[in-house]
Amino acid sequence: MPKRTELALHKQLQRELRHRAWLAQHLPNTKQQRQSQRRVLVVRSALALKLQRCVDH
């Protein structure tokens, strides 16, 4: 799998955060919302590793 760039990870994080907010409003307490929360964590962790620092978004 090719490595993702910092910009790609940042864009993906922003998309996931918007999607998480939408799910919280429209589909609260669903499996889809829990999966979205996990994706946010995974992408945020990948970005933090890429930057070698904490990511606060």
C-alpha distance matrix in Angstrom:
0.0 3.8 6.5 9.0 12.5 15.6 17.1 14.3 14.4 18.2 18.4 16.4 18.7 21.8 21.0 20.5 23.7 25.6 24.5 25.5 28.9 29.4 28.8 31.2 33.8 33.5 32.0 32.9 32.3 30.0 27.0 25.1 26.2 25.1 21.6 21.6 22.9 20.1 17.4 19.5 19.6 15.8 15.2 18.4 17.4 14.0 16.2 18.9 16.8 15.7 19.4 20.8 23.4 24.3 23.4 26.4 25.8
3.8 0.0 3.8 6.4 9.4 12.8 14.2 11.9 12.6 16.2 16.6 15.3 17.7 20.5 20.1 20.2 23.2 25.1 24.5 25.7 28.8 29.5 29.3 31.6 34.1 34.0 32.9 33.8 33.6 31.5 28.7 26.5 27.3 26.5 23.1 22.4 23.7 21.3 18.2 19.7 19.9 16.4 15.0 17.8 17.1 13.4 14.8 17.7 15.8 13.8 17.3 19.2 21.8 23.1 22.1 25.2 24.5
6.5 3.8 0.0 3.8 6.5 9.6 11.7 9.9 10.0 13.5 14.6 13.6 15.5 18.5 18.7 18.7 21.3 23.5 23.4 24.3 27.2 28.4 28.3 30.3 32.9 33.2 32.2 32.8 32.6 30.9 28.3 26.2 26.4 25.5 22.4 21.4 22.1 19.9 16.9 17.7 17.7 14.4 12.7 15.0 14.2 10.4 11.4 14.2 12.2 10.1 13.6 15.5 18.1 19.5 18.7 21.9 21.6
9.0 6.4 3.8 0.0 3.8 6.7 8.2 6.1 6.5 10.0 10.9 10.2 12.2 14.9 15.2 15.6 18.1 20.1 20.3 21.4 24.1 25.3 25.6 27.5 29.9 30.4 29.7 30.3 30.5 29.0 26.7 24.2 24.2 23.7 20.7 19.2 20.0 18.2 15.0 15.3 15.9 13.0 10.4 12.6 12.8 9.1 9.2 12.6 11.7 9.2 12.2 14.8 16.8 17.8 16.3 19.2 18.5
12.5 9.4 6.5 3.8 0.0 3.8 5.4 5.2 6.3 8.6 10.0 10.6 12.3 14.4 15.5 16.5 18.4 20.3 21.1 22.3 24.5 25.9 26.7 28.4 30.6 31.4 31.1 31.7 32.2 31.0 29.0 26.4 26.0 25.7 23.0 21.0 21.5 20.2 17.0 16.5 17.2 14.8 11.7 13.0 13.6 10.2 8.8 12.0 11.6 8.3 10.3 13.5 15.4 16.7 15.1 18.0 17.4
15.6 12.8 9.6 6.7 3.8 0.0 3.8 5.5 5.2 6.1 8.7 9.9 10.5 12.4 14.4 15.3 16.5 18.6 20.0 20.8 22.7 24.5 25.5 26.8 29.0 30.2 30.1 30.4 31.0 30.2 28.6 26.0 25.1 24.8 22.6 20.3 20.2 19.3 16.4 15.1 15.7 14.0 10.7 10.9 11.9 9.2 6.6 9.5 10.0 6.7 7.6 11.2 12.5 13.6 11.8 14.6 14.2
17.1 14.2 11.7 8.2 5.4 3.8 0.0 3.8 5.4 5.0 6.2 8.5 9.8 10.7 12.4 14.2 15.4 16.8 18.4 19.9 21.4 22.9 24.3 25.8 27.6 28.7 29.0 29.6 30.7 29.8 28.5 25.6 24.7 25.0 22.8 20.1 20.4 20.1 16.9 15.5 16.9 15.6 11.9 12.4 14.3 11.9 9.2 12.3 13.5 10.5 10.9 14.6 15.3 15.8 13.3 15.3 14.1
14.3 11.9 9.9 6.1 5.2 5.5 3.8 0.0 3.8 5.4 5.2 6.1 8.6 10.0 10.6 12.2 14.2 15.6 16.5 18.1 20.2 21.2 22.3 24.3 26.1 26.8 26.8 27.7 28.6 27.4 25.8 22.8 22.4 22.7 20.1 17.6 18.5 18.0 14.4 13.7 15.5 13.7 10.1 11.7 13.6 10.9 9.3 13.0 13.8 11.3 12.7 16.1 17.0 17.2 14.6 16.6 14.9
14.4 12.6 10.0 6.5 6.3 5.2 5.4 3.8 0.0 3.8 5.5 5.0 6.1 8.7 9.9 10.4 12.2 14.3 15.2 16.1 18.3 19.9 20.7 22.2 24.5 25.4 25.2 25.6 26.2 25.2 23.6 20.9 20.1 20.0 17.6 15.2 15.6 14.9 11.6 10.6 11.9 10.3 6.6 8.0 9.9 7.5 5.9 9.7 10.8 9.0 10.5 13.6 14.1 13.9 11.4 13.6 12.2
18.2 16.2 13.5 10.0 8.6 6.1 5.0 5.4 3.8 0.0 3.8 5.4 5.1 6.3 8.8 9.9 10.6 12.5 14.3 15.2 16.8 18.6 19.9 21.1 23.1 24.5 24.7 25.0 26.0 25.5 24.4 21.6 20.2 20.5 18.7 15.8 15.8 16.0 13.0 10.9 12.6 12.1 8.3 8.3 11.1 9.8 7.0 10.1 12.3 10.6 10.7 14.0 13.7 13.0 9.9 11.3 9.5
18.4 16.6 14.6 10.9 10.0 8.7 6.2 5.2 5.5 3.8 0.0 3.8 5.4 5.2 6.3 8.7 10.0 10.8 12.4 14.2 15.6 16.8 18.4 20.1 21.7 22.7 23.1 24.0 25.4 24.5 23.6 20.4 19.4 20.3 18.3 15.2 16.0 16.5 13.2 11.6 14.2 13.6 9.9 10.9 13.9 12.5 10.4 13.7 15.7 13.9 14.4 17.7 17.5 16.6 13.3 14.1 11.5
16.4 15.3 13.6 10.2 10.6 9.9 8.5 6.1 5.0 5.4 3.8 0.0 3.8 5.5 5.1 6.1 8.6 10.0 10.5 12.1 14.3 15.4 16.3 18.2 20.2 20.8 20.8 21.6 22.6 21.5 20.2 17.1 16.4 17.1 14.8 11.9 13.1 13.2 9.6 8.8 11.5 10.7 7.3 9.2 12.1 10.8 9.8 13.2 15.0 13.8 15.0 17.9 17.7 16.6 13.5 14.5 12.0
18.7 17.7 15.5 12.2 12.3 10.5 9.8 8.6 6.1 5.1 5.4 3.8 0.0 3.8 5.4 5.1 6.1 8.7 9.8 10.3 12.3 14.2 15.1 16.3 18.6 19.8 19.8 20.0 20.9 20.4 19.4 16.6 15.2 15.6 14.0 10.8 11.0 11.6 8.7 6.4 9.0 9.3 6.0 6.5 10.0 9.9 8.5 11.2 13.7 13.2 13.8 16.3 15.4 13.7 10.3 11.0 8.4
21.8 20.5 18.5 14.9 14.4 12.4 10.7 10.0 8.7 6.3 5.2 5.5 3.8 0.0 3.8 5.5 5.2 6.3 8.6 9.9 10.8 12.5 14.3 15.5 17.0 18.5 19.1 19.6 21.2 20.9 20.6 17.5 15.8 17.0 15.8 12.2 12.6 14.1 11.5 9.0 12.1 12.9 9.8 9.8 13.5 13.5 11.6 14.1 16.9 16.1 16.1 18.9 17.6 15.7 12.0 11.6 8.2
21.0 20.1 18.7 15.2 15.5 14.4 12.4 10.6 9.9 8.8 6.3 5.1 5.4 3.8 0.0 3.8 5.5 5.2 6.1 8.6 10.0 10.7 12.2 14.3 15.7 16.4 16.9 18.1 19.8 18.9 18.4 15.1 14.0 15.7 14.1 10.5 12.0 13.6 10.6 9.2 12.8 13.2 10.5 11.7 15.2 14.9 13.8 16.6 19.0 18.3 18.9 21.6 20.7 18.9 15.3 15.1 11.7
20.5 20.2 18.7 15.6 16.5 15.3 14.2 12.2 10.4 9.9 8.7 6.1 5.1 5.5 3.8 0.0 3.8 5.5 5.0 6.0 8.6 9.8 10.3 12.1 14.3 15.1 14.9 15.5 16.7 15.9 15.2 12.1 10.8 12.0 10.5 6.9 8.3 9.9 7.2 5.9 9.6 10.4 8.5 9.8 13.1 13.4 13.0 15.5 17.8 17.8 18.7 20.9 19.9 17.7 14.4 14.1 11.1
23.7 23.2 21.3 18.1 18.4 16.5 15.4 14.2 12.2 10.6 10.0 8.6 6.1 5.2 5.5 3.8 0.0 3.8 5.4 5.0 6.3 8.7 9.9 10.6 12.6 14.3 14.6 14.7 16.2 16.3 16.3 13.6 11.2 12.6 12.2 8.5 8.5 11.0 9.4 6.7 10.1 12.0 10.3 10.1 13.7 14.8 13.8 15.6 18.5 18.7 18.9 20.9 19.2 16.5 13.1 11.9 8.6
25.6 25.1 23.5 20.1 20.3 18.6 16.8 15.6 14.3 12.5 10.8 10.0 8.7 6.3 5.2 5.5 3.8 0.0 3.8 5.5 5.2 6.3 8.7 10.0 10.9 12.4 13.5 14.3 16.6 16.5 17.1 13.9 11.9 14.3 14.0 10.2 11.1 13.9 12.2 10.2 13.7 15.4 13.5 13.7 17.3 18.1 16.9 19.0 21.9 21.8 21.9 24.2 22.6 20.0 16.4 14.9 11.3
24.5 24.5 23.4 20.3 21.1 20.0 18.4 16.5 15.2 14.3 12.4 10.5 9.8 8.6 6.1 5.0 5.4 3.8 0.0 3.8 5.4 5.0 6.1 8.6 9.9 10.4 10.8 12.1 14.2 13.5 13.8 10.4 9.0 11.7 11.1 7.5 9.5 12.2 10.5 9.6 13.3 14.7 13.4 14.4 17.7 18.3 18.0 20.2 22.7 22.8 23.4 25.6 24.3 21.7 18.3 17.3 13.9
25.5 25.7 24.3 21.4 22.3 20.8 19.9 18.1 16.1 15.2 14.2 12.1 10.3 9.9 8.6 6.0 5.0 5.5 3.8 0.0 3.8 5.4 5.1 6.2 8.7 9.9 9.7 9.8 11.5 11.4 12.0 9.3 6.7 9.0 9.4 6.0 6.6 10.0 9.5 8.1 11.3 13.4 12.9 13.3 16.4 17.8 17.7 19.3 21.9 22.6 23.1 24.8 23.1 20.2 17.1 15.8 12.8
28.9 28.8 27.2 24.1 24.5 22.7 21.4 20.2 18.3 16.8 15.6 14.3 12.3 10.8 10.0 8.6 6.3 5.2 5.4 3.8 0.0 3.8 5.4 5.1 6.4 8.7 9.8 9.8 12.4 13.1 14.6 12.1 9.2 11.9 12.9 9.7 9.9 13.5 13.1 11.2 14.2 16.7 15.9 15.7 19.0 20.5 19.9 21.3 24.3 24.8 24.9 26.6 24.6 21.5 18.2 16.2 13.0
29.4 29.5 28.4 25.3 25.9 24.5 22.9 21.2 19.9 18.6 16.8 15.4 14.2 12.5 10.7 9.8 8.7 6.3 5.0 5.4 3.8 0.0 3.8 5.5 5.2 6.1 7.9 9.2 12.3 12.4 14.1 11.3 9.3 12.7 13.4 10.5 11.8 15.2 14.5 13.4 16.7 18.7 17.8 18.3 21.6 22.8 22.3 24.1 26.9 27.2 27.5 29.5 27.7 24.8 21.5 19.7 16.3
28.8 29.3 28.3 25.6 26.7 25.5 24.3 22.3 20.7 19.9 18.4 16.3 15.1 14.3 12.2 10.3 9.9 8.7 6.1 5.1 5.4 3.8 0.0 3.8 5.3 5.1 4.9 6.2 8.9 8.6 10.4 7.8 5.8 9.5 10.5 8.3 9.8 13.1 13.1 12.7 15.6 17.6 17.5 18.2 21.1 22.5 22.6 24.3 26.8 27.5 28.2 29.8 28.2 25.2 22.2 20.7 17.6
31.2 31.6 30.3 27.5 28.4 26.8 25.8 24.3 22.2 21.1 20.1 18.2 16.3 15.5 14.3 12.1 10.6 10.0 8.6 6.2 5.1 5.5 3.8 0.0 3.8 5.8 5.8 4.7 7.7 9.1 11.5 10.0 6.9 9.9 12.0 10.0 10.1 13.7 14.5 13.5 15.8 18.5 18.6 18.6 21.4 23.3 23.3 24.5 27.2 28.3 28.5 29.9 27.9 24.6 21.7 19.8 17.0
33.8 34.1 32.9 29.9 30.6 29.0 27.6 26.1 24.5 23.1 21.7 20.2 18.6 17.0 15.7 14.3 12.6 10.9 9.9 8.7 6.4 5.2 5.3 3.8 0.0 3.8 6.1 6.3 10.0 11.3 14.2 12.5 10.1 13.4 15.3 13.2 13.7 17.4 17.7 16.7 19.3 21.9 21.6 21.6 24.6 26.4 26.1 27.4 30.3 31.0 31.2 32.8 30.6 27.4 24.3 22.1 19.1
33.5 34.0 33.2 30.4 31.4 30.2 28.7 26.8 25.4 24.5 22.7 20.8 19.8 18.5 16.4 15.1 14.3 12.4 10.4 9.9 8.7 6.1 5.1 5.8 3.8 0.0 3.8 6.2 9.8 10.0 12.9 11.1 9.8 13.4 14.9 13.3 14.7 17.9 18.1 17.8 20.6 22.7 22.6 23.2 26.1 27.5 27.6 29.2 31.8 32.5 33.0 34.7 32.9 29.8 26.7 24.8 21.7
32.0 32.9 32.2 29.7 31.1 30.1 29.0 26.8 25.2 24.7 23.1 20.8 19.8 19.1 16.9 14.9 14.6 13.5 10.8 9.7 9.8 7.9 4.9 5.8 6.1 3.8 0.0 3.8 6.6 6.2 9.2 8.0 7.1 10.5 12.2 11.4 12.8 15.7 16.4 16.7 19.1 21.1 21.5 22.4 24.9 26.4 26.9 28.5 30.8 31.8 32.6 34.0 32.4 29.3 26.5 25.0 22.1
32.9 33.8 32.8 30.3 31.7 30.4 29.6 27.7 25.6 25.0 24.0 21.6 20.0 19.6 18.1 15.5 14.7 14.3 12.1 9.8 9.8 9.2 6.2 4.7 6.3 6.2 3.8 0.0 3.8 5.7 9.1 8.9 6.7 9.3 12.0 11.5 11.7 14.8 16.3 16.1 18.0 20.5 21.3 21.6 23.9 25.9 26.5 27.6 30.0 31.3 31.9 33.0 31.1 27.8 25.3 23.6 21.2
32.3 33.6 32.6 30.5 32.2 31.0 30.7 28.6 26.2 26.0 25.4 22.6 20.9 21.2 19.8 16.7 16.2 16.6 14.2 11.5 12.4 12.3 8.9 7.7 10.0 9.8 6.6 3.8 0.0 3.8 6.9 8.4 6.5 7.5 10.8 11.4 11.2 13.6 15.8 16.1 17.3 19.7 21.2 21.6 23.3 25.5 26.6 27.4 29.5 31.2 32.0 32.7 31.0 27.7 25.6 24.2 22.2
30.0 31.5 30.9 29.0 31.0 30.2 29.8 27.4 25.2 25.5 24.5 21.5 20.4 20.9 18.9 15.9 16.3 16.5 13.5 11.4 13.1 12.4 8.6 9.1 11.3 10.0 6.2 5.7 3.8 0.0 3.8 5.3 5.3 6.6 8.8 10.0 10.9 12.8 14.5 15.7 17.1 18.8 20.3 21.4 23.1 24.8 26.1 27.3 29.1 30.7 31.9 32.8 31.4 28.4 26.2 25.3 23.1
27.0 28.7 28.3 26.7 29.0 28.6 28.5 25.8 23.6 24.4 23.6 20.2 19.4 20.6 18.4 15.2 16.3 17.1 13.8 12.0 14.6 14.1 10.4 11.5 14.2 12.9 9.2 9.1 6.9 3.8 0.0 3.8 5.4 5.1 6.2 8.6 9.9 10.7 12.4 14.4 15.5 16.6 18.5 20.0 21.2 22.7 24.4 25.8 27.1 28.7 30.3 31.1 30.1 27.4 25.4 25.0 23.0
25.1 26.5 26.2 24.2 26.4 26.0 25.6 22.8 20.9 21.6 20.4 17.1 16.6 17.5 15.1 12.1 13.6 13.9 10.4 9.3 12.1 11.3 7.8 10.0 12.5 11.1 8.0 8.9 8.4 5.3 3.8 0.0 3.8 5.5 5.1 6.2 8.7 9.9 10.5 12.4 14.4 15.3 16.5 18.2 20.0 21.0 22.5 24.2 25.8 26.9 28.5 29.7 28.8 26.2 23.8 23.4 21.0
26.2 27.3 26.4 24.2 26.0 25.1 24.7 22.4 20.1 20.2 19.4 16.4 15.2 15.8 14.0 10.8 11.2 11.9 9.0 6.7 9.2 9.3 5.8 6.9 10.1 9.8 7.1 6.7 6.5 5.3 5.4 3.8 0.0 3.8 5.4 5.0 6.2 8.7 9.9 10.6 12.6 14.4 15.4 16.5 18.4 20.1 21.1 22.5 24.5 25.8 26.9 28.0 26.7 23.8 21.3 20.5 18.2
25.1 26.5 25.5 23.7 25.7 24.8 25.0 22.7 20.0 20.5 20.3 17.1 15.6 17.0 15.7 12.0 12.6 14.3 11.7 9.0 11.9 12.7 9.5 9.9 13.4 13.4 10.5 9.3 7.5 6.6 5.1 5.5 3.8 0.0 3.8 5.4 5.1 6.3 8.8 10.0 10.8 12.5 14.4 15.4 16.7 18.6 20.1 21.1 22.7 24.5 25.8 26.4 25.2 22.4 20.5 20.1 18.4
21.6 23.1 22.4 20.7 23.0 22.6 22.8 20.1 17.6 18.7 18.3 14.8 14.0 15.8 14.1 10.5 12.2 14.0 11.1 9.4 12.9 13.4 10.5 12.0 15.3 14.9 12.2 12.0 10.8 8.8 6.2 5.1 5.4 3.8 0.0 3.8 5.4 5.1 6.3 8.7 9.9 10.5 12.3 14.1 15.3 16.5 18.4 19.9 21.1 22.6 24.3 25.2 24.5 22.1 20.1 20.2 18.4
21.6 22.4 21.4 19.2 21.0 20.3 20.1 17.6 15.2 15.8 15.2 11.9 10.8 12.2 10.5 6.9 8.5 10.2 7.5 6.0 9.7 10.5 8.3 10.0 13.2 13.3 11.4 11.5 11.4 10.0 8.6 6.2 5.0 5.4 3.8 0.0 3.8 5.3 5.0 6.3 8.7 9.8 10.6 12.1 14.2 15.3 16.4 18.2 19.9 21.0 22.4 23.7 22.7 20.2 17.7 17.6 15.3
22.9 23.7 22.1 20.0 21.5 20.2 20.4 18.5 15.6 15.8 16.0 13.1 11.0 12.6 12.0 8.3 8.5 11.1 9.5 6.6 9.9 11.8 9.8 10.1 13.7 14.7 12.8 11.7 11.2 10.9 9.9 8.7 6.2 5.1 5.4 3.8 0.0 3.8 5.5 5.1 6.4 8.8 10.1 10.6 12.4 14.4 15.4 16.4 18.4 20.0 21.0 21.9 20.5 17.7 15.5 15.2 13.5
20.1 21.3 19.9 18.2 20.2 19.3 20.1 18.0 14.9 16.0 16.5 13.2 11.6 14.1 13.6 9.9 11.0 13.9 12.2 10.0 13.5 15.2 13.1 13.7 17.4 17.9 15.7 14.8 13.6 12.8 10.7 9.9 8.7 6.3 5.1 5.3 3.8 0.0 3.8 5.4 5.1 6.2 8.7 9.8 10.5 12.3 14.3 15.2 16.5 18.4 19.9 20.4 19.7 17.3 15.6 16.2 15.0
17.4 18.2 16.9 15.0 17.0 16.4 16.9 14.4 11.6 13.0 13.2 9.6 8.7 11.5 10.6 7.2 9.4 12.2 10.5 9.5 13.1 14.5 13.1 14.5 17.7 18.1 16.4 16.3 15.8 14.5 12.4 10.5 9.9 8.8 6.3 5.0 5.5 3.8 0.0 3.8 5.4 5.0 6.1 8.3 9.7 10.5 12.2 14.0 15.3 16.4 18.2 19.3 18.9 16.9 14.8 15.6 14.0
19.5 19.7 17.7 15.3 16.5 15.1 15.5 13.7 10.6 10.9 11.6 8.8 6.4 9.0 9.2 5.9 6.7 10.2 9.6 8.1 11.2 13.4 12.7 13.5 16.7 17.8 16.7 16.1 16.1 15.7 14.4 12.4 10.6 10.0 8.7 6.3 5.1 5.4 3.8 0.0 3.8 5.5 5.3 5.9 8.4 9.9 10.5 12.0 14.1 15.2 16.3 17.5 16.5 14.1 11.6 12.0 10.3
19.6 19.9 17.7 15.9 17.2 15.7 16.9 15.5 11.9 12.6 14.2 11.5 9.0 12.1 12.8 9.6 10.1 13.7 13.3 11.3 14.2 16.7 15.6 15.8 19.3 20.6 19.1 18.0 17.3 17.1 15.5 14.4 12.6 10.8 9.9 8.7 6.4 5.1 5.4 3.8 0.0 3.8 5.6 5.1 6.0 8.5 9.9 10.4 12.1 14.1 15.2 15.7 14.6 12.2 10.7 11.7 11.2
15.8 16.4 14.4 13.0 14.8 14.0 15.6 13.7 10.3 12.1 13.6 10.7 9.3 12.9 13.2 10.4 12.0 15.4 14.7 13.4 16.7 18.7 17.6 18.5 21.9 22.7 21.1 20.5 19.7 18.8 16.6 15.3 14.4 12.5 10.5 9.8 8.8 6.2 5.0 5.5 3.8 0.0 3.8 5.5 5.2 6.2 8.7 9.9 10.6 12.3 14.3 14.9 14.8 13.3 12.0 13.9 13.4
15.2 15.0 12.7 10.4 11.7 10.7 11.9 10.1 6.6 8.3 9.9 7.3 6.0 9.8 10.5 8.5 10.3 13.5 13.4 12.9 15.9 17.8 17.5 18.6 21.6 22.6 21.5 21.3 21.2 20.3 18.5 16.5 15.4 14.4 12.3 10.6 10.1 8.7 6.1 5.3 5.6 3.8 0.0 3.8 5.4 5.0 6.1 8.5 9.9 10.5 12.2 13.8 13.7 12.4 10.3 12.3 11.4
18.4 17.8 15.0 12.6 13.0 10.9 12.4 11.7 8.0 8.3 10.9 9.2 6.5 9.8 11.7 9.8 10.1 13.7 14.4 13.3 15.7 18.3 18.2 18.6 21.6 23.2 22.4 21.6 21.6 21.4 20.0 18.2 16.5 15.4 14.1 12.1 10.6 9.8 8.3 5.9 5.1 5.5 3.8 0.0 3.8 5.5 5.1 6.1 8.7 9.8 10.5 11.7 10.7 8.9 6.7 8.8 8.5
17.4 17.1 14.2 12.8 13.6 11.9 14.3 13.6 9.9 11.1 13.9 12.1 10.0 13.5 15.2 13.1 13.7 17.3 17.7 16.4 19.0 21.6 21.1 21.4 24.6 26.1 24.9 23.9 23.3 23.1 21.2 20.0 18.4 16.7 15.3 14.2 12.4 10.5 9.7 8.4 6.0 5.2 5.4 3.8 0.0 3.8 5.4 5.0 6.2 8.5 9.8 9.9 9.7 8.5 8.0 10.8 11.6
14.0 13.4 10.4 9.1 10.2 9.2 11.9 10.9 7.5 9.8 12.5 10.8 9.9 13.5 14.9 13.4 14.8 18.1 18.3 17.8 20.5 22.8 22.5 23.3 26.4 27.5 26.4 25.9 25.5 24.8 22.7 21.0 20.1 18.6 16.5 15.3 14.4 12.3 10.5 9.9 8.5 6.2 5.0 5.5 3.8 0.0 3.8 5.5 5.2 6.2 8.7 9.6 10.6 10.6 9.8 13.0 13.4
16.2 14.8 11.4 9.2 8.8 6.6 9.2 9.3 5.9 7.0 10.4 9.8 8.5 11.6 13.8 13.0 13.8 16.9 18.0 17.7 19.9 22.3 22.6 23.3 26.1 27.6 26.9 26.5 26.6 26.1 24.4 22.5 21.1 20.1 18.4 16.4 15.4 14.3 12.2 10.5 9.9 8.7 6.1 5.1 5.4 3.8 0.0 3.8 5.4 5.0 6.1 8.2 8.6 8.7 7.3 10.6 10.9
18.9 17.7 14.2 12.6 12.0 9.5 12.3 13.0 9.7 10.1 13.7 13.2 11.2 14.1 16.6 15.5 15.6 19.0 20.2 19.3 21.3 24.1 24.3 24.5 27.4 29.2 28.5 27.6 27.4 27.3 25.8 24.2 22.5 21.1 19.9 18.2 16.4 15.2 14.0 12.0 10.4 9.9 8.5 6.1 5.0 5.5 3.8 0.0 3.8 5.4 5.1 5.5 5.3 5.4 5.6 9.4 11.0
16.8 15.8 12.2 11.7 11.6 10.0 13.5 13.8 10.8 12.3 15.7 15.0 13.7 16.9 19.0 17.8 18.5 21.9 22.7 21.9 24.3 26.9 26.8 27.2 30.3 31.8 30.8 30.0 29.5 29.1 27.1 25.8 24.5 22.7 21.1 19.9 18.4 16.5 15.3 14.1 12.1 10.6 9.9 8.7 6.2 5.2 5.4 3.8 0.0 3.8 5.4 4.8 6.8 8.4 9.4 13.1 14.8
15.7 13.8 10.1 9.2 8.3 6.7 10.5 11.3 9.0 10.6 13.9 13.8 13.2 16.1 18.3 17.8 18.7 21.8 22.8 22.6 24.8 27.2 27.5 28.3 31.0 32.5 31.8 31.3 31.2 30.7 28.7 26.9 25.8 24.5 22.6 21.0 20.0 18.4 16.4 15.2 14.1 12.3 10.5 9.8 8.5 6.2 5.0 5.4 3.8 0.0 3.8 5.6 8.1 10.1 10.3 14.0 15.1
19.4 17.3 13.6 12.2 10.3 7.6 10.9 12.7 10.5 10.7 14.4 15.0 13.8 16.1 18.9 18.7 18.9 21.9 23.4 23.1 24.9 27.5 28.2 28.5 31.2 33.0 32.6 31.9 32.0 31.9 30.3 28.5 26.9 25.8 24.3 22.4 21.0 19.9 18.2 16.3 15.2 14.3 12.2 10.5 9.8 8.7 6.1 5.1 5.4 3.8 0.0 3.8 5.4 8.0 8.4 12.0 13.6
20.8 19.2 15.5 14.8 13.5 11.2 14.6 16.1 13.6 14.0 17.7 17.9 16.3 18.9 21.6 20.9 20.9 24.2 25.6 24.8 26.6 29.5 29.8 29.9 32.8 34.7 34.0 33.0 32.7 32.8 31.1 29.7 28.0 26.4 25.2 23.7 21.9 20.4 19.3 17.5 15.7 14.9 13.8 11.7 9.9 9.6 8.2 5.5 4.8 5.6 3.8 0.0 3.8 7.2 9.3 12.9 15.3
23.4 21.8 18.1 16.8 15.4 12.5 15.3 17.0 14.1 13.7 17.5 17.7 15.4 17.6 20.7 19.9 19.2 22.6 24.3 23.1 24.6 27.7 28.2 27.9 30.6 32.9 32.4 31.1 31.0 31.4 30.1 28.8 26.7 25.2 24.5 22.7 20.5 19.7 18.9 16.5 14.6 14.8 13.7 10.7 9.7 10.6 8.6 5.3 6.8 8.1 5.4 3.8 0.0 3.8 6.5 9.7 12.6
24.3 23.1 19.5 17.8 16.7 13.6 15.8 17.2 13.9 13.0 16.6 16.6 13.7 15.7 18.9 17.7 16.5 20.0 21.7 20.2 21.5 24.8 25.2 24.6 27.4 29.8 29.3 27.8 27.7 28.4 27.4 26.2 23.8 22.4 22.1 20.2 17.7 17.3 16.9 14.1 12.2 13.3 12.4 8.9 8.5 10.6 8.7 5.4 8.4 10.1 8.0 7.2 3.8 0.0 3.8 6.5 9.7
23.4 22.1 18.7 16.3 15.1 11.8 13.3 14.6 11.4 9.9 13.3 13.5 10.3 12.0 15.3 14.4 13.1 16.4 18.3 17.1 18.2 21.5 22.2 21.7 24.3 26.7 26.5 25.3 25.6 26.2 25.4 23.8 21.3 20.5 20.1 17.7 15.5 15.6 14.8 11.6 10.7 12.0 10.3 6.7 8.0 9.8 7.3 5.6 9.4 10.3 8.4 9.3 6.5 3.8 0.0 3.8 6.2
26.4 25.2 21.9 19.2 18.0 14.6 15.3 16.6 13.6 11.3 14.1 14.5 11.0 11.6 15.1 14.1 11.9 14.9 17.3 15.8 16.2 19.7 20.7 19.8 22.1 24.8 25.0 23.6 24.2 25.3 25.0 23.4 20.5 20.1 20.2 17.6 15.2 16.2 15.6 12.0 11.7 13.9 12.3 8.8 10.8 13.0 10.6 9.4 13.1 14.0 12.0 12.9 9.7 6.5 3.8 0.0 3.8
25.8 24.5 21.6 18.5 17.4 14.2 14.1 14.9 12.2 9.5 11.5 12.0 8.4 8.2 11.7 11.1 8.6 11.3 13.9 12.8 13.0 16.3 17.6 17.0 19.1 21.7 22.1 21.2 22.2 23.1 23.0 21.0 18.2 18.4 18.4 15.3 13.5 15.0 14.0 10.3 11.2 13.4 11.4 8.5 11.6 13.4 10.9 11.0 14.8 15.1 13.6 15.3 12.6 9.7 6.2 3.8 0.0
